[in-house]
């Protein structure tokens, strides 16, 4: 007698059962006699084995696989990336969730990009890039044999950000900002660190030779050497810190504080800017002082630095004849 499905197992394919810690599939031999085939101890392995036995290239909808991606892959990424990509996955699930991963065509992705180009072209590019990675993981999970979006070249045109924050704008923002946000702006400019790395600084990272940071995006270890100004700002932060963290605020809390600050800047007649613009300003000033911004920011290529961080116009010397 076959093992009975539990109520929590109603999502299993027809003929697949859980018996104790093992998933099994009912199969029949050439004479029509039923037997049992072990699929594996966990659901993901069992479903992949079931798909292979049936000779299918896909099993389940993309919505189910996006759920698995959230569980297995998102936790490996930086906190801010997790929050952004969780929203992107929501959008992808609404559009592609009913489809099976092997049925998605490049034409479907292109149609999605063209629709997103009307309101958010850059976001559309990021979302399709994420969908491509979800499908790559489907290959790794043995759900499909090949990523149908592999080699796709089409994308919405993007313009590199060219916002340059002036000294006056930084002074104006720090005038309105709460103390910790003001100090975060100053440290972001002095060090060129990304926002998540600035907000993650603790007392324990502030050592005799500088601030020791492991970059959240790249995992690279960096030592920010002390300067008189940096040491002064950190000393003030330590004076108001209630625990080991210099910035005891969540990422979403900082987002809210930043939006309030930018509204105040606009009300005073200024223009909005983003925290990441401080990293570009740091790179530009470091380059202007004779340094190498590519090495300073830890980029693998000069092209990345030139495209995204060195935003001042290129100076051209006319020919002398």
Rosetta silent file (secondary structure, phi, psi, omega in degrees, C-alpha in Angstrom):
SEQUENCE: XXXXXXXXXXXXXXXXXXXXXXXXXXXXXXXXXXXXXXXXXXXXXXXXXXXXXXXXXXXXXXXXXXXXXXXXXXXXXXXXXXXXXXXXXXXXXXXXXXXXXXXXXXXXXXXXXXXXXXXXXXXXXXXXXXXXXXXXXXXXXXXXXXXXXXXXXXXXXXXXXXXXXXXXXXXXXXXXXXXXXXXXXXXXXXXXXXXXXXXXXXXXXXXXXXXXXXXXXXXXXXXXXXXXXXXXXXXXXXXXXXXXXXXXXXXXXXXXXXXXXXXXXXXXXXXXXXXXXXXXXXXXXXXXXXXXXXXXXXXXXXXXXXXXXXXXXXXXXXXXX
SCORE:     score description
SCORE:     0.000 S_00000001
   1 L     0.000  130.574 -176.208    0.000    0.000    0.000 S_00000001
   2 L   -68.192  148.668  175.862    1.507    3.367   -0.980 S_00000001
   3 L   -63.551  141.040 -178.193    2.447    5.835    1.759 S_00000001
   4 L   -79.445  142.341  174.658   -0.237    8.464    2.217 S_00000001
   5 L   -70.833  138.026  172.257    0.458   12.093    1.367 S_00000001
   6 L   -80.003  164.301 -179.438    0.403   14.414    4.325 S_00000001
   7 H   -59.847  -33.284 -178.962   -1.642   17.609    4.156 S_00000001
   8 H   -76.731   -5.126 -176.957    1.566   19.607    3.798 S_00000001
   9 H  -107.246   16.762 -176.959    2.536   17.492    0.772 S_00000001
  10 L   -66.661  -15.489 -179.983   -0.441   18.311   -1.461 S_00000001
  11 L   -81.625   -4.588 -176.731    1.903   20.302   -3.730 S_00000001
  12 L   -71.549  148.610  176.805    3.782   17.150   -4.749 S_00000001
  13 L   -62.424  158.617  178.985    3.427   15.876   -8.333 S_00000001
  14 L   -59.702  129.097  178.225    1.088   12.983   -8.968 S_00000001
  15 L    91.641   -0.827  178.122    2.707    9.710   -7.967 S_00000001
  16 E  -108.744  134.523 -176.793    5.302   11.268   -5.636 S_00000001
  17 E  -135.376  155.948  172.076    5.045   10.673   -1.882 S_00000001
  18 E  -106.623  126.196 -179.958    6.989   11.443    1.247 S_00000001
  19 E  -125.862  102.296 -174.908    7.624    8.473    3.480 S_00000001
  20 L    68.136 -123.663  179.699    9.459    9.405    6.646 S_00000001
  21 L   -97.844    9.467 -173.504   12.568   11.324    5.593 S_00000001
  22 E  -123.291  137.315  172.301   12.570   10.022    2.031 S_00000001
  23 E   -93.429  137.726 -179.447   10.667   11.086   -1.092 S_00000001
  24 E  -132.829  153.837  178.410    9.630    8.235   -3.403 S_00000001
  25 E  -122.111  136.158  178.968    8.034    7.960   -6.812 S_00000001
  26 E   -82.686  124.736  178.522    5.720    5.176   -7.940 S_00000001
  27 E  -127.781  163.887 -178.335    6.931    3.588  -11.188 S_00000001
  28 E  -125.561  141.274  178.119    5.840    0.584  -13.239 S_00000001
  29 L   -84.975 -175.232 -176.253    7.969   -2.035  -14.957 S_00000001
  30 L   -61.337  -27.455 -179.840    7.397   -3.446  -18.449 S_00000001
  31 L   -86.746   -0.588  179.768    4.832   -5.918  -17.084 S_00000001
  32 L    85.820   10.872 -179.556    2.884   -3.126  -15.411 S_00000001
  33 L   -83.660  128.226 -177.601    3.914   -4.119  -11.908 S_00000001
  34 E   -74.463  149.828  175.677    4.201   -1.082   -9.570 S_00000001
  35 E  -150.216 -179.583 -176.674    7.369   -0.338   -7.615 S_00000001
  36 E  -124.028  138.059  179.089    9.007    2.487   -5.729 S_00000001
  37 E  -120.456  125.954  178.967   11.974    4.648   -6.699 S_00000001
  38 E   -71.507  132.986 -179.578   13.818    6.772   -4.131 S_00000001
  39 E  -104.499  -26.905 -179.857   14.081   10.440   -5.198 S_00000001
  40 E   143.135  166.791 -175.894   16.020   11.935   -2.295 S_00000001
  41 L   -84.239  -14.464  179.875   15.768   13.197    1.289 S_00000001
  42 L  -127.779  160.572 -171.184   14.789   16.807    0.477 S_00000001
  43 H   -63.995  -42.906 -176.926   12.153   18.338   -1.787 S_00000001
  44 H   -61.951  -45.257  178.626   14.474   20.160   -4.206 S_00000001
  45 H   -64.010  -40.265 -178.559   16.521   17.041   -4.925 S_00000001
  46 H   -64.004  -43.664 -179.487   13.356   14.959   -5.243 S_00000001
  47 H   -66.133  -38.948  178.126   11.747   17.298   -7.772 S_00000001
  48 H   -64.041  -42.664  178.493   14.915   17.449   -9.877 S_00000001
  49 H   -64.266  -40.243  178.005   15.126   13.615   -9.882 S_00000001
  50 H   -60.032  -42.999  179.656   11.432   13.395  -10.772 S_00000001
  51 H   -63.451  -40.942  179.805   11.977   15.720  -13.749 S_00000001
  52 H   -64.046  -42.359 -177.495   14.893   13.621  -15.001 S_00000001
  53 H   -63.556  -38.844 -179.630   12.904   10.396  -14.741 S_00000001
  54 H   -80.211   -6.586  179.751   10.030   11.841  -16.740 S_00000001
  55 L    74.187   24.702 -179.628   12.464   13.204  -19.313 S_00000001
  56 L   -94.274  155.526  176.393   11.302   16.800  -18.775 S_00000001
  57 L   -97.896   -8.538 -179.668   13.462   19.861  -19.011 S_00000001
  58 L  -148.779  157.550 -179.877   11.439   21.859  -16.539 S_00000001
  59 L  -151.335  121.923  178.648    9.253   21.315  -13.522 S_00000001
  60 L    85.711  165.663 -179.170    7.080   23.865  -11.823 S_00000001
  61 L   -86.401  166.757  179.173    6.517   27.502  -12.611 S_00000001
  62 H   -65.429  -29.680  178.405    9.065   30.287  -12.411 S_00000001
  63 H   -58.024  -41.543  178.269    7.200   31.670   -9.380 S_00000001
  64 H   -64.908  -40.431 -177.999    8.167   28.531   -7.433 S_00000001
  65 H   -73.914  -30.825  174.002   11.785   28.799   -8.538 S_00000001
  66 H   -64.318  -38.388  176.159   11.915   32.500   -7.662 S_00000001
  67 H   -60.442  -42.109  178.240   10.826   31.498   -4.155 S_00000001
  68 H   -65.887  -38.683  178.559   13.733   29.072   -4.020 S_00000001
  69 H   -61.794  -41.913  176.870   16.097   31.798   -5.284 S_00000001
  70 H   -58.000  -42.528 -175.682   14.944   34.082   -2.462 S_00000001
  71 H   -72.827  -42.392 -170.832   15.680   31.378    0.069 S_00000001
  72 H   -94.940  -32.930 -170.661   19.013   30.105   -1.249 S_00000001
  73 L  -105.902  -40.497 -177.268   20.665   33.011   -3.089 S_00000001
  74 H   -57.984  -41.439 -178.906   19.478   36.358   -1.688 S_00000001
  75 H   -61.017  -16.608 -179.831   20.947   35.769    1.811 S_00000001
  76 H   -80.345   -9.941 -173.269   24.412   35.531    0.219 S_00000001
  77 L  -101.050  167.301  179.247   24.204   39.142   -0.995 S_00000001
  78 L   -60.976  153.453 -175.186   24.705   42.498    0.706 S_00000001
  79 H   -55.989  -47.336 -178.872   21.795   43.767    2.807 S_00000001
  80 H   -65.288  -38.197  177.516   20.928   46.619    0.470 S_00000001
  81 H   -64.506  -39.236  178.096   21.152   44.322   -2.561 S_00000001
  82 H   -58.543  -45.822 -177.697   18.814   41.865   -0.857 S_00000001
  83 H   -66.314  -42.696 -179.651   16.186   44.556   -0.355 S_00000001
  84 H   -65.730  -46.558 -176.453   16.481   45.876   -3.918 S_00000001
  85 H   -72.864  -26.105  174.385   16.435   42.456   -5.550 S_00000001
  86 H   -61.488  -40.735  177.377   13.528   41.272   -3.402 S_00000001
  87 H   -68.215  -39.040  178.798   11.459   44.053   -4.989 S_00000001
  88 H   -65.248  -39.343  178.372   12.769   43.156   -8.446 S_00000001
  89 H   -65.067  -35.300  176.308   11.833   39.493   -7.902 S_00000001
  90 H   -59.399  -45.745 -178.943    8.319   40.562   -6.939 S_00000001
  91 H   -65.881  -43.230  179.745    7.957   42.357  -10.265 S_00000001
  92 H   -63.411  -39.211 -179.577    9.436   39.448  -12.238 S_00000001
  93 H   -65.010  -36.500  179.425    7.126   36.963  -10.493 S_00000001
  94 H   -66.349  -33.809 -176.105    4.069   39.028  -11.433 S_00000001
  95 H   -90.341  -45.543 -173.323    5.050   39.048  -15.118 S_00000001
  96 H  -107.966   -3.646 -171.458    6.816   35.699  -15.656 S_00000001
  97 L   -58.816  -30.122 -177.605    5.687   33.687  -12.614 S_00000001
  98 L   -78.143  -12.060 -175.457    3.047   31.671  -14.481 S_00000001
  99 L   -88.471  155.240  171.351    5.603   30.462  -17.065 S_00000001
 100 L   -87.184  144.314 -173.023    7.844   27.435  -16.862 S_00000001
 101 H   -58.661  -32.296 -179.711   11.558   28.367  -17.011 S_00000001
 102 H   -75.114  -11.913 -177.986   12.176   26.361  -20.169 S_00000001
 103 H   -93.406  -10.542 -178.941    9.398   28.214  -21.994 S_00000001
 104 L   -70.744  133.050  179.586   10.822   31.714  -21.556 S_00000001
 105 L  -113.152  159.454  176.056   12.168   33.167  -24.819 S_00000001
 106 H   -60.739  -31.689  178.566   14.486   36.070  -25.465 S_00000001
 107 H   -62.442  -34.229  177.680   11.563   37.736  -27.233 S_00000001
 108 H   -66.009  -43.418  179.853    9.665   37.708  -23.914 S_00000001
 109 H   -66.262  -38.993  179.428   12.561   39.410  -22.132 S_00000001
 110 H   -65.678  -41.672  177.775   12.915   41.991  -24.928 S_00000001
 111 H   -61.640  -38.108  177.962    9.187   42.779  -24.765 S_00000001
 112 H   -64.417  -44.848  179.543    9.557   43.289  -21.015 S_00000001
 113 H   -61.680  -41.683 -178.897   12.521   45.638  -21.536 S_00000001
 114 H   -66.150  -35.037  177.323   10.649   47.675  -24.123 S_00000001
 115 H   -70.585  -41.895  179.638    7.691   48.089  -21.780 S_00000001
 116 H   -69.052  -25.139 -179.842    9.935   49.092  -18.858 S_00000001
 117 L   -62.253  -21.304 -179.320   11.772   51.557  -21.129 S_00000001
 118 L   -70.911  -29.173 -175.889    8.658   53.761  -21.019 S_00000001
 119 L  -125.579  -38.285 -174.956    9.035   54.446  -17.282 S_00000001
 120 L  -147.607   74.513 -174.967   12.215   52.887  -15.845 S_00000001
 121 H   -62.135  -40.485 -178.524   14.685   51.702  -18.509 S_00000001
 122 H   -68.371  -42.718  177.295   17.637   51.174  -16.155 S_00000001
 123 H   -59.884  -38.158  177.231   15.519   49.246  -13.654 S_00000001
 124 H   -59.905  -42.429  177.505   14.329   47.066  -16.534 S_00000001
 125 H   -59.931  -44.704 -178.671   17.919   46.190  -17.390 S_00000001
 126 H   -65.248  -37.264 -178.063   18.641   45.216  -13.785 S_00000001
 127 H   -68.707  -41.393  178.608   15.491   43.106  -13.565 S_00000001
 128 H   -69.745  -34.597  175.238   16.238   41.130  -16.722 S_00000001
 129 H   -61.812  -39.398  177.998   19.839   40.642  -15.536 S_00000001
 130 H   -68.211  -41.103  176.826   18.398   39.198  -12.317 S_00000001
 131 H   -60.102  -39.436  178.432   15.998   36.976  -14.276 S_00000001
 132 H   -61.958  -38.426  179.138   18.964   35.702  -16.281 S_00000001
 133 H   -70.977  -36.576  175.796   20.730   34.776  -13.037 S_00000001
 134 H   -59.366  -42.689 -179.824   17.620   33.010  -11.720 S_00000001
 135 H   -69.425  -32.543  174.258   17.579   30.925  -14.909 S_00000001
 136 H   -63.169  -41.217  176.724   21.297   30.205  -14.530 S_00000001
 137 H   -65.760  -31.450  175.892   20.564   28.843  -11.061 S_00000001
 138 H   -61.956  -35.583  175.269   17.793   26.726  -12.616 S_00000001
 139 H   -66.156  -43.852  179.348   20.514   25.099  -14.734 S_00000001
 140 H   -62.765  -34.582 -179.136   22.601   24.516  -11.595 S_00000001
 141 L   -82.360    1.969  178.749   19.566   22.996   -9.859 S_00000001
 142 L    64.805   33.032  176.722   19.097   20.634  -12.826 S_00000001
 143 L   -90.254  -39.697  174.158   15.646   22.039  -13.616 S_00000001
 144 L  -129.237  161.259 -177.258   16.526   23.083  -17.177 S_00000001
 145 L   -88.020  -27.480 -175.334   19.448   22.133  -19.385 S_00000001
 146 L  -147.315  141.643  176.965   20.247   25.581  -20.779 S_00000001
 147 L   -72.923  116.303 -177.373   19.555   29.187  -19.823 S_00000001
 148 L   -68.234  -15.719  178.938   17.239   30.520  -22.571 S_00000001
 149 L   -98.940    5.519 -179.767   18.484   34.101  -21.997 S_00000001
 150 L   -63.615  129.353  178.155   22.151   33.155  -22.297 S_00000001
 151 L    83.740    4.974  179.216   23.920   35.425  -24.786 S_00000001
 152 L   -66.619  126.863 -175.118   21.088   37.917  -24.987 S_00000001
 153 L  -100.815  -23.810 -173.470   22.540   41.243  -26.180 S_00000001
 154 L   -69.956  136.448  174.154   19.516   43.545  -26.203 S_00000001
 155 L  -158.624  159.207  177.217   19.174   46.037  -23.351 S_00000001
 156 L   -70.136  145.553  179.129   17.807   49.521  -22.765 S_00000001
 157 L   -67.640  133.708  179.585   20.224   52.355  -23.373 S_00000001
 158 L  -117.319  143.727  175.234   21.723   53.703  -20.167 S_00000001
 159 L  -109.587  128.036 -179.489   23.318   57.045  -19.508 S_00000001
 160 L   -62.691  140.586  179.264   26.099   57.163  -16.949 S_00000001
 161 L   -65.116  133.249 -176.754   25.284   59.348  -13.945 S_00000001
 162 L  -122.232   16.951 -178.980   27.049   62.711  -14.261 S_00000001
 163 L   -68.810  127.048  176.910   25.942   64.462  -11.064 S_00000001
 164 L  -115.634  119.369 -179.250   28.807   66.357   -9.418 S_00000001
 165 L   -86.344  125.232 -178.115   28.250   67.430   -5.809 S_00000001
 166 L   -85.646  166.863  175.223   29.857   70.774   -5.057 S_00000001
 167 H   -58.548  -41.922 -179.392   31.433   71.923   -1.803 S_00000001
 168 H   -61.024  -41.405 -179.550   28.498   74.295   -1.334 S_00000001
 169 H   -67.752  -38.911  176.924   25.979   71.448   -1.697 S_00000001
 170 H   -65.104  -42.755  179.244   27.804   69.280    0.832 S_00000001
 171 H   -63.870  -39.803  179.742   27.954   72.162    3.317 S_00000001
 172 H   -64.434  -44.711  179.991   24.270   72.885    2.793 S_00000001
 173 H   -63.826  -42.883 -179.047   23.270   69.243    3.357 S_00000001
 174 H   -69.057  -23.386  176.432   25.419   68.932    6.495 S_00000001
 175 H   -66.479  -38.946 -178.816   23.849   72.136    7.811 S_00000001
 176 H   -88.336  -22.462 -169.263   20.378   70.509    7.789 S_00000001
 177 L   -73.116  146.174  168.998   21.435   66.923    8.573 S_00000001
 178 L   -60.505  162.588 -172.308   21.202   65.242   12.000 S_00000001
 179 H   -54.729  -50.599 -175.442   24.602   64.615   13.586 S_00000001
 180 H   -66.002  -37.326  177.133   25.064   61.017   12.509 S_00000001
 181 H   -66.712  -38.475  178.093   23.924   61.695    8.948 S_00000001
 182 H   -61.993  -44.193  179.591   26.274   64.701    8.861 S_00000001
 183 H   -68.643  -34.131  177.894   29.200   62.565   10.011 S_00000001
 184 H   -64.027  -40.888  177.292   28.252   59.833    7.508 S_00000001
 185 H   -60.814  -45.321 -176.605   28.412   62.390    4.682 S_00000001
 186 H   -66.621  -42.968  178.558   31.824   63.577    5.814 S_00000001
 187 H   -67.515  -38.896  178.268   33.251   60.058    6.207 S_00000001
 188 H   -59.398  -41.079  178.676   31.762   59.034    2.837 S_00000001
 189 H   -71.103  -44.995 -176.315   33.555   61.927    1.142 S_00000001
 190 H   -65.392  -35.969 -172.546   36.871   61.509    3.001 S_00000001
 191 H  -102.308  -25.488 -174.823   37.137   57.745    2.449 S_00000001
 192 L    75.750   11.993  179.528   35.196   57.044   -0.762 S_00000001
 193 L   -72.475  152.150  172.870   33.532   54.071    0.937 S_00000001
 194 L   -68.292  159.519 -174.110   30.131   52.840   -0.175 S_00000001
 195 H   -58.742  -44.976 -177.623   27.218   53.729    2.047 S_00000001
 196 H   -63.596  -31.534  179.100   26.758   50.267    3.545 S_00000001
 197 H   -75.605  -34.341  175.818   30.450   50.154    4.464 S_00000001
 198 H   -64.616  -49.087 -176.637   30.297   53.589    6.087 S_00000001
 199 H   -68.518  -18.601 -178.465   27.223   52.657    8.139 S_00000001
 200 L   -90.061   -0.865 -177.792   28.816   49.354    9.156 S_00000001
 201 L   -65.827  134.377  177.302   31.913   50.880   10.832 S_00000001
 202 E  -123.044  169.443  177.220   32.330   49.859   14.472 S_00000001
 203 H   -57.215  -37.771 -175.654   34.743   50.789   17.257 S_00000001
 204 H   -67.213  -22.448  178.748   36.573   47.492   16.746 S_00000001
 205 H   -82.808  -14.292 -178.895   37.430   48.404   13.158 S_00000001
 206 E   -89.207   96.040 -174.970   39.114   51.634   14.242 S_00000001
 207 E  -108.149 -178.642 -174.429   42.668   50.509   14.923 S_00000001
 208 L   -63.866  -35.983 -176.723   45.973   52.269   15.367 S_00000001
 209 L   -91.731   -2.432  178.878   46.899   52.161   11.668 S_00000001
 210 E   146.146 -169.747  178.628   43.458   53.120   10.359 S_00000001
 211 E   -93.977  120.821 -179.206   39.902   51.894    9.845 S_00000001
 212 E   -91.787  120.201 -176.299   39.792   48.234    8.803 S_00000001
 213 E  -129.183  137.605  167.450   36.886   47.530    6.442 S_00000001
 214 E  -105.772  112.783 -173.900   35.764   44.464    4.521 S_00000001
 215 L   -61.441  130.725 -178.380   33.793   45.802    1.574 S_00000001
 216 L   -66.806  -33.156 -176.374   30.270   44.425    1.488 S_00000001
 217 L   -79.129  -40.952 -173.237   30.048   44.395   -2.302 S_00000001
 218 L  -106.766  -19.919 -175.574   33.410   42.858   -3.176 S_00000001
 219 L    78.445    3.157 -179.496   34.549   41.168    0.053 S_00000001
 220 L   -77.334  144.726  177.353   37.925   42.914   -0.299 S_00000001
 221 E   -91.721  134.719 -176.767   39.712   44.062    2.848 S_00000001
 222 E  -132.185  142.076  172.026   40.679   47.725    2.994 S_00000001
 223 E  -115.196  115.744  177.073   42.591   49.826    5.520 S_00000001
 224 E   -88.447  110.441 -177.537   41.636   53.506    5.491 S_00000001
 225 L   -67.624  150.644 -179.208   44.640   55.367    6.837 S_00000001
 226 L   -72.947  141.067  165.600   44.076   58.091    9.396 S_00000001
 227 L  -124.365  160.665  179.765   44.111   61.753    8.480 S_00000001
 228 H   -55.087  -40.899 -178.458   43.617   64.521   11.062 S_00000001
 229 H   -69.304  -43.428  179.249   40.123   65.254    9.739 S_00000001
 230 H   -63.914  -42.326  178.717   39.047   61.597    9.617 S_00000001
 231 H   -62.246  -37.843 -179.604   40.368   60.992   13.122 S_00000001
 232 H   -65.934  -43.802 -179.329   38.443   64.034   14.386 S_00000001
 233 H   -65.073  -43.697 -179.418   35.143   62.891   12.877 S_00000001
 234 H   -65.376  -38.030  178.184   35.513   59.339   14.222 S_00000001
 235 H   -61.272  -41.168  178.422   36.387   60.668   17.680 S_00000001
 236 H   -66.296  -38.944  178.462   33.164   62.708   17.705 S_00000001
 237 H   -63.627  -42.643  178.433   31.178   59.677   16.584 S_00000001
 238 H   -60.431  -31.819 -178.531   32.631   57.551   19.373 S_00000001
 239 H   -68.889  -24.484 -179.077   31.531   60.241   21.803 S_00000001
 240 H  -110.483   -2.412 -178.681   27.856   59.855   20.874 S_00000001
 241 L   -71.860  136.577 -178.918   27.828   56.120   20.078 S_00000001
 242 L   -94.495  -10.608  176.155   25.658   54.053   22.428 S_00000001
 243 L  -150.320 -158.363 -176.338   27.309   50.740   21.552 S_00000001
 244 L   -68.833  -23.741 -178.319   30.121   49.384   19.360 S_00000001
 245 E   -78.146  135.548  175.279   28.484   50.695   16.192 S_00000001
 246 L   -77.479  -26.045  178.797   29.369   54.224   15.152 S_00000001
 247 L  -125.835   81.852 -179.851   26.099   54.426   13.197 S_00000001
 248 L   -76.215   69.592 -178.345   23.408   52.545   15.153 S_00000001
 249 L  -145.336  142.349  179.010   20.800   52.901   12.430 S_00000001
 250 L   -75.925  164.552  179.228   19.246   50.435   10.004 S_00000001
 251 H   -62.213  -42.902  179.443   19.607   50.773    6.263 S_00000001
 252 H   -68.302  -34.504  176.889   15.919   51.619    5.886 S_00000001
 253 H   -63.904  -40.277  177.287   16.177   54.101    8.759 S_00000001
 254 H   -66.909  -37.717  176.600   19.019   55.879    7.003 S_00000001
 255 H   -55.934  -47.069 -178.990   16.960   55.894    3.779 S_00000001
 256 H   -63.600  -43.973  179.218   14.159   57.715    5.571 S_00000001
 257 H   -63.145  -37.420 -179.533   16.567   60.202    7.170 S_00000001
 258 H   -67.971  -40.976  179.367   18.189   60.853    3.783 S_00000001
 259 H   -64.579  -39.220  176.617   14.852   61.505    2.077 S_00000001
 260 H   -63.319  -41.203  179.660   13.895   63.986    4.796 S_00000001
 261 H   -62.854  -44.732 -178.494   17.253   65.704    4.378 S_00000001
 262 H   -67.218  -31.689  174.701   16.877   65.999    0.610 S_00000001
 263 H   -64.698  -39.804  177.078   13.389   67.484    1.009 S_00000001
 264 H   -64.463  -39.186  178.280   14.899   70.147    3.260 S_00000001
 265 H   -61.829  -44.113  179.162   17.602   70.793    0.660 S_00000001
 266 H   -64.174  -42.671  179.900   14.949   71.270   -2.037 S_00000001
 267 H   -62.462  -26.656  178.628   12.883   73.569    0.165 S_00000001
 268 L   -87.622    4.986  177.141   16.018   75.714    0.623 S_00000001
 269 L    95.640    5.150  179.646   16.393   76.015   -3.155 S_00000001
 270 L   -92.871  179.978  178.556   18.974   73.257   -3.696 S_00000001
 271 L  -110.447  148.279  177.655   18.920   70.118   -5.840 S_00000001
 272 L   -67.118  152.482  170.524   18.723   66.528   -4.642 S_00000001
 273 L  -148.954  170.621 -175.604   21.734   64.257   -4.813 S_00000001
 274 L  -111.160  155.300 -179.668   22.535   60.717   -3.702 S_00000001
 275 L   -59.401  -34.924 -178.244   24.923   59.405   -1.078 S_00000001
 276 L   -66.833  -16.435  176.456   26.789   57.463   -3.770 S_00000001
 277 H   -66.633  -21.481  177.406   27.663   60.794   -5.429 S_00000001
 278 H   -66.711  -35.264  178.696   30.124   61.309   -2.547 S_00000001
 279 H   -65.318  -38.477  177.404   32.156   58.341   -3.785 S_00000001
 280 H   -68.460  -39.509  178.736   32.372   59.976   -7.218 S_00000001
 281 H   -65.382  -40.553  176.473   33.388   63.290   -5.679 S_00000001
 282 H   -59.574  -46.500 -178.981   36.076   61.521   -3.635 S_00000001
 283 H   -61.843  -43.280 -178.234   37.404   59.804   -6.774 S_00000001
 284 H   -64.943  -44.873 -179.468   37.461   63.048   -8.759 S_00000001
 285 H   -66.818  -39.230  179.366   39.259   65.011   -6.042 S_00000001
 286 H   -63.179  -40.651  178.349   41.762   62.211   -5.464 S_00000001
 287 H   -66.495  -41.689 -179.535   42.522   62.125   -9.189 S_00000001
 288 H   -63.899  -28.691  179.059   42.824   65.923   -9.331 S_00000001
 289 L   -85.419    7.111  175.351   45.393   65.793   -6.520 S_00000001
 290 L    98.498    5.682  179.971   47.543   63.429   -8.600 S_00000001
 291 L   -88.965  177.571  178.706   46.320   60.061   -7.283 S_00000001
 292 L  -106.973  102.607 -175.931   45.010   56.975   -9.076 S_00000001
 293 H   -65.519  -30.423  179.699   41.252   56.803   -8.481 S_00000001
 294 H   -62.613  -46.861  178.203   41.010   53.292   -9.969 S_00000001
 295 H   -68.959  -39.185 -178.481   43.367   51.885   -7.337 S_00000001
 296 H   -60.072  -41.307 -178.331   41.837   54.073   -4.625 S_00000001
 297 H   -89.907   -6.440  177.207   38.334   52.684   -5.235 S_00000001
 298 L    76.144   28.370  179.999   39.528   49.119   -5.832 S_00000001
 299 L   -79.673  150.199  179.815   38.162   48.812   -9.376 S_00000001
 300 L   -81.202  -18.861 -179.981   39.346   46.004  -11.630 S_00000001
 301 L  -142.272  151.551  177.342   39.482   48.260  -14.682 S_00000001
 302 H   -66.418  -29.389 -177.252   40.072   51.910  -15.472 S_00000001
 303 H   -61.305  -38.852  179.056   36.974   51.892  -17.684 S_00000001
 304 H   -62.778  -44.516  179.943   34.670   51.457  -14.675 S_00000001
 305 H   -62.989  -44.252 -177.982   36.258   54.445  -12.926 S_00000001
 306 H   -65.923  -40.041 -174.564   36.067   56.607  -16.024 S_00000001
 307 H   -74.538  -39.757 -169.027   32.457   55.754  -16.813 S_00000001
 308 H  -108.865  -19.432 -169.982   30.912   56.027  -13.361 S_00000001
 309 L  -123.607  -30.337  178.185   33.141   58.129  -11.098 S_00000001
 310 L   -92.913   93.465 -166.524   35.259   60.646  -12.984 S_00000001
 311 L  -101.781   -7.246  179.462   32.434   62.962  -13.962 S_00000001
 312 L   -71.310  151.978  177.417   34.124   66.270  -14.718 S_00000001
 313 L   -60.442  145.151  177.124   34.397   67.287  -18.378 S_00000001
 314 L   -74.382  132.544  179.116   37.598   66.215  -20.117 S_00000001
 315 L   -87.879  136.168 -179.811   39.932   69.156  -20.764 S_00000001
 316 L  -118.530  128.614  177.312   41.333   69.513  -24.270 S_00000001
 317 L   -93.116  121.648 -178.946   44.452   71.578  -25.019 S_00000001
 318 L   -68.187  155.852  176.980   44.224   73.199  -28.465 S_00000001
 319 L   -68.487  144.917  176.861   47.020   72.795  -30.944 S_00000001
 320 L  -109.921  120.300 -177.457   49.567   75.605  -31.103 S_00000001
 321 L  -123.754    0.000    0.000   50.660   76.464  -34.624 S_00000001
